[in-house]
Amino acid sequence: MWNAIERPGYLGKERNNVEAYWNKLYGKDNWRISYEWANKIIHRREALQIYEDGYYEYLKKNVNDLHWLLQTASDVYDTAPSNIHSQYEYSIQETPNNHIHDIAVRRSVLRLGK
């Protein structure tokens, strides 16, 4: 059984250092990052879907913002221009810090048929 120890928040470029610390403190494979929604532990893919759904619903209801985005930008990125190569795949992370905002926006725009 797993116990929630802390809420680490954004790890960014410190991710490797933090994970090394947790390995030393708890032992390798004796810890994991999990996601909590409505008092339930959910898988990362479910957490990402909820996150993406937020962008989807916002852009669906705020058509002016969607049109502005489409007229202003040919693509979006989060942490580096190279993020665009991830396209629609959350699993493709080429920078030390995860970028999910850009992927969620791309996937939401695609779901809206744009």
LONULO-514158 format. One record per residue (C-alpha): x, y, z; residue number from 1; residue in one letter. Coordinates in nm, 2 decimals. Layout:
BEGIN
<rec><px>X</px><py>Y</py><pz>Z</pz><n>NUM</n><res>a</res></rec>
...
// end
This chain:
BEGIN
<rec><px>0.00</px><py>0.00</py><pz>0.00</pz><n>1</n><res>m</res></rec>
<rec><px>0.12</px><py>0.35</py><pz>-0.08</pz><n>2</n><res>w</res></rec>
<rec><px>0.11</px><py>0.64</py><pz>0.15</pz><n>3</n><res>n</res></rec>
<rec><px>0.10</px><py>1.01</py><pz>0.04</pz><n>4</n><res>a</res></rec>
<rec><px>0.41</px><py>1.17</py><pz>0.18</pz><n>5</n><res>i</res></rec>
<rec><px>0.41</px><py>1.52</py><pz>0.03</pz><n>6</n><res>e</res></rec>
<rec><px>0.28</px><py>1.73</py><pz>-0.26</pz><n>7</n><res>r</res></rec>
<rec><px>0.60</px><py>1.83</py><pz>-0.44</pz><n>8</n><res>p</res></rec>
<rec><px>0.45</px><py>2.07</py><pz>-0.68</pz><n>9</n><res>g</res></rec>
<rec><px>0.64</px><py>2.18</py><pz>-0.99</pz><n>10</n><res>y</res></rec>
<rec><px>0.98</px><py>2.01</py><pz>-1.02</pz><n>11</n><res>l</res></rec>
<rec><px>1.10</px><py>2.16</py><pz>-1.34</pz><n>12</n><res>g</res></rec>
<rec><px>1.48</px><py>2.14</py><pz>-1.40</pz><n>13</n><res>k</res></rec>
<rec><px>1.52</px><py>2.00</py><pz>-1.04</pz><n>14</n><res>e</res></rec>
<rec><px>1.33</px><py>1.68</py><pz>-1.12</pz><n>15</n><res>r</res></rec>
<rec><px>1.65</px><py>1.46</py><pz>-1.15</pz><n>16</n><res>n</res></rec>
<rec><px>1.79</px><py>1.60</py><pz>-0.82</pz><n>17</n><res>n</res></rec>
<rec><px>1.46</px><py>1.55</py><pz>-0.64</pz><n>18</n><res>v</res></rec>
<rec><px>1.42</px><py>1.20</py><pz>-0.77</pz><n>19</n><res>e</res></rec>
<rec><px>1.78</px><py>1.12</py><pz>-0.67</pz><n>20</n><res>a</res></rec>
<rec><px>1.70</px><py>1.25</py><pz>-0.32</pz><n>21</n><res>y</res></rec>
<rec><px>1.38</px><py>1.03</py><pz>-0.30</pz><n>22</n><res>w</res></rec>
<rec><px>1.58</px><py>0.73</py><pz>-0.42</pz><n>23</n><res>n</res></rec>
<rec><px>1.82</px><py>0.79</py><pz>-0.14</pz><n>24</n><res>k</res></rec>
<rec><px>1.56</px><py>0.86</py><pz>0.12</pz><n>25</n><res>l</res></rec>
<rec><px>1.30</px><py>0.59</py><pz>0.04</pz><n>26</n><res>y</res></rec>
<rec><px>1.49</px><py>0.35</py><pz>-0.19</pz><n>27</n><res>g</res></rec>
<rec><px>1.47</px><py>0.31</py><pz>-0.56</pz><n>28</n><res>k</res></rec>
<rec><px>1.13</px><py>0.19</py><pz>-0.68</pz><n>29</n><res>d</res></rec>
<rec><px>0.99</px><py>0.25</py><pz>-0.32</pz><n>30</n><res>n</res></rec>
<rec><px>0.82</px><py>0.57</py><pz>-0.42</pz><n>31</n><res>w</res></rec>
<rec><px>0.61</px><py>0.71</py><pz>-0.71</pz><n>32</n><res>r</res></rec>
<rec><px>0.45</px><py>1.03</py><pz>-0.82</pz><n>33</n><res>i</res></rec>
<rec><px>0.07</px><py>1.00</py><pz>-0.83</pz><n>34</n><res>s</res></rec>
<rec><px>-0.22</px><py>1.22</py><pz>-0.91</pz><n>35</n><res>y</res></rec>
<rec><px>-0.52</px><py>1.28</py><pz>-0.69</pz><n>36</n><res>e</res></rec>
<rec><px>-0.86</px><py>1.38</py><pz>-0.82</pz><n>37</n><res>w</res></rec>
<rec><px>-1.18</px><py>1.40</py><pz>-0.60</pz><n>38</n><res>a</res></rec>
<rec><px>-1.00</px><py>1.22</py><pz>-0.32</pz><n>39</n><res>n</res></rec>
<rec><px>-0.90</px><py>0.93</py><pz>-0.55</pz><n>40</n><res>k</res></rec>
<rec><px>-0.55</px><py>0.83</py><pz>-0.68</pz><n>41</n><res>i</res></rec>
<rec><px>-0.57</px><py>0.83</py><pz>-1.06</pz><n>42</n><res>i</res></rec>
<rec><px>-0.32</px><py>0.73</py><pz>-1.33</pz><n>43</n><res>h</res></rec>
<rec><px>-0.12</px><py>1.00</py><pz>-1.51</pz><n>44</n><res>r</res></rec>
<rec><px>-0.31</px><py>0.94</py><pz>-1.83</pz><n>45</n><res>r</res></rec>
<rec><px>-0.63</px><py>1.02</py><pz>-1.65</pz><n>46</n><res>e</res></rec>
<rec><px>-0.49</px><py>1.33</py><pz>-1.49</pz><n>47</n><res>a</res></rec>
<rec><px>-0.37</px><py>1.45</py><pz>-1.83</pz><n>48</n><res>l</res></rec>
<rec><px>-0.71</px><py>1.39</py><pz>-1.98</pz><n>49</n><res>q</res></rec>
<rec><px>-0.88</px><py>1.60</py><pz>-1.71</pz><n>50</n><res>i</res></rec>
<rec><px>-0.62</px><py>1.87</py><pz>-1.77</pz><n>51</n><res>y</res></rec>
<rec><px>-0.67</px><py>1.86</py><pz>-2.14</pz><n>52</n><res>e</res></rec>
<rec><px>-1.05</px><py>1.86</py><pz>-2.10</pz><n>53</n><res>d</res></rec>
<rec><px>-1.02</px><py>2.19</py><pz>-1.92</pz><n>54</n><res>g</res></rec>
<rec><px>-0.85</px><py>2.35</py><pz>-2.22</pz><n>55</n><res>y</res></rec>
<rec><px>-1.11</px><py>2.19</py><pz>-2.45</pz><n>56</n><res>y</res></rec>
<rec><px>-1.41</px><py>2.31</py><pz>-2.26</pz><n>57</n><res>e</res></rec>
<rec><px>-1.26</px><py>2.66</py><pz>-2.23</pz><n>58</n><res>y</res></rec>
<rec><px>-1.18</px><py>2.69</py><pz>-2.60</pz><n>59</n><res>l</res></rec>
<rec><px>-1.52</px><py>2.55</py><pz>-2.69</pz><n>60</n><res>k</res></rec>
<rec><px>-1.70</px><py>2.81</py><pz>-2.48</pz><n>61</n><res>k</res></rec>
<rec><px>-1.46</px><py>3.10</py><pz>-2.56</pz><n>62</n><res>n</res></rec>
<rec><px>-1.47</px><py>3.09</py><pz>-2.94</pz><n>63</n><res>v</res></rec>
<rec><px>-1.31</px><py>3.44</py><pz>-2.97</pz><n>64</n><res>n</res></rec>
<rec><px>-1.01</px><py>3.32</py><pz>-2.78</pz><n>65</n><res>d</res></rec>
<rec><px>-0.99</px><py>3.01</py><pz>-3.00</pz><n>66</n><res>l</res></rec>
<rec><px>-1.01</px><py>3.22</py><pz>-3.31</pz><n>67</n><res>h</res></rec>
<rec><px>-0.74</px><py>3.46</py><pz>-3.18</pz><n>68</n><res>w</res></rec>
<rec><px>-0.51</px><py>3.17</py><pz>-3.10</pz><n>69</n><res>l</res></rec>
<rec><px>-0.56</px><py>3.02</py><pz>-3.45</pz><n>70</n><res>l</res></rec>
<rec><px>-0.50</px><py>3.36</py><pz>-3.62</pz><n>71</n><res>q</res></rec>
<rec><px>-0.20</px><py>3.46</py><pz>-3.40</pz><n>72</n><res>t</res></rec>
<rec><px>0.00</px><py>3.14</py><pz>-3.37</pz><n>73</n><res>a</res></rec>
<rec><px>0.10</px><py>2.86</py><pz>-3.61</pz><n>74</n><res>s</res></rec>
<rec><px>0.19</px><py>2.64</py><pz>-3.31</pz><n>75</n><res>d</res></rec>
<rec><px>0.25</px><py>2.67</py><pz>-2.94</pz><n>76</n><res>v</res></rec>
<rec><px>0.52</px><py>2.56</py><pz>-2.70</pz><n>77</n><res>y</res></rec>
<rec><px>0.56</px><py>2.56</py><pz>-2.33</pz><n>78</n><res>d</res></rec>
<rec><px>0.93</px><py>2.54</py><pz>-2.22</pz><n>79</n><res>t</res></rec>
<rec><px>1.12</px><py>2.55</py><pz>-2.55</pz><n>80</n><res>a</res></rec>
<rec><px>1.06</px><py>2.58</py><pz>-2.92</pz><n>81</n><res>p</res></rec>
<rec><px>1.15</px><py>2.22</py><pz>-2.96</pz><n>82</n><res>s</res></rec>
<rec><px>0.83</px><py>2.13</py><pz>-2.77</pz><n>83</n><res>n</res></rec>
<rec><px>0.64</px><py>2.14</py><pz>-3.10</pz><n>84</n><res>i</res></rec>
<rec><px>0.80</px><py>1.81</py><pz>-3.21</pz><n>85</n><res>h</res></rec>
<rec><px>0.59</px><py>1.64</py><pz>-2.94</pz><n>86</n><res>s</res></rec>
<rec><px>0.28</px><py>1.72</py><pz>-3.15</pz><n>87</n><res>q</res></rec>
<rec><px>0.00</px><py>1.54</py><pz>-2.97</pz><n>88</n><res>y</res></rec>
<rec><px>0.20</px><py>1.30</py><pz>-2.76</pz><n>89</n><res>e</res></rec>
<rec><px>0.24</px><py>1.36</py><pz>-2.38</pz><n>90</n><res>y</res></rec>
<rec><px>0.51</px><py>1.09</py><pz>-2.37</pz><n>91</n><res>s</res></rec>
<rec><px>0.75</px><py>1.28</py><pz>-2.59</pz><n>92</n><res>i</res></rec>
<rec><px>0.94</px><py>1.51</py><pz>-2.35</pz><n>93</n><res>q</res></rec>
<rec><px>1.27</px><py>1.64</py><pz>-2.49</pz><n>94</n><res>e</res></rec>
<rec><px>1.35</px><py>1.90</py><pz>-2.22</pz><n>95</n><res>t</res></rec>
<rec><px>1.44</px><py>1.85</py><pz>-1.85</pz><n>96</n><res>p</res></rec>
<rec><px>1.11</px><py>1.99</py><pz>-1.74</pz><n>97</n><res>n</res></rec>
<rec><px>0.78</px><py>1.84</py><pz>-1.86</pz><n>98</n><res>n</res></rec>
<rec><px>0.57</px><py>2.04</py><pz>-2.10</pz><n>99</n><res>h</res></rec>
<rec><px>0.21</px><py>1.95</py><pz>-2.11</pz><n>100</n><res>i</res></rec>
<rec><px>0.03</px><py>2.28</py><pz>-2.17</pz><n>101</n><res>h</res></rec>
<rec><px>0.13</px><py>2.30</py><pz>-2.53</pz><n>102</n><res>d</res></rec>
<rec><px>0.03</px><py>1.94</py><pz>-2.60</pz><n>103</n><res>i</res></rec>
<rec><px>-0.31</px><py>1.99</py><pz>-2.42</pz><n>104</n><res>a</res></rec>
<rec><px>-0.38</px><py>2.30</py><pz>-2.63</pz><n>105</n><res>v</res></rec>
<rec><px>-0.29</px><py>2.12</py><pz>-2.96</pz><n>106</n><res>r</res></rec>
<rec><px>-0.50</px><py>1.82</py><pz>-2.87</pz><n>107</n><res>r</res></rec>
<rec><px>-0.79</px><py>2.04</py><pz>-2.77</pz><n>108</n><res>s</res></rec>
<rec><px>-0.78</px><py>2.24</py><pz>-3.09</pz><n>109</n><res>v</res></rec>
<rec><px>-0.77</px><py>1.91</py><pz>-3.29</pz><n>110</n><res>l</res></rec>
<rec><px>-1.07</px><py>1.78</py><pz>-3.09</pz><n>111</n><res>r</res></rec>
<rec><px>-1.25</px><py>2.10</py><pz>-3.19</pz><n>112</n><res>l</res></rec>
<rec><px>-1.19</px><py>2.02</py><pz>-3.55</pz><n>113</n><res>g</res></rec>
<rec><px>-0.95</px><py>2.32</py><pz>-3.62</pz><n>114</n><res>k</res></rec>
// end
